[in-house]
């Protein structure tokens, strides 16, 4: 689970996401389950979410989960072979008004 702040002019939106990856094979799943690989993928997911926070994907009234999934998949695919899809187990946001 990750929580990403999205800074806006009059508010901060906190986006909370739980991820699942669809992979090409069970062998890749076993490889990516290893602590070192899982940690690298987690860090890459965090980087991708921070990039998304700076783009229109997370700045709108509603989150476009398909666009966010595609963005993250494309970013992860550069470094990790066999990632077919990024899915959200849960995805929600909470707006906090700045005073």
Secondary structure, 3 states (H helix, E strand, C coil): CEEEEEECCCEEEEEEEEEEEEECCHHHHHHHHCHHHHHHHHHHHHHHHHHHHCCCCCCCCCCCHHHHHHHHHHHHHCCCCCEEEEEEEEEEEEEEECC
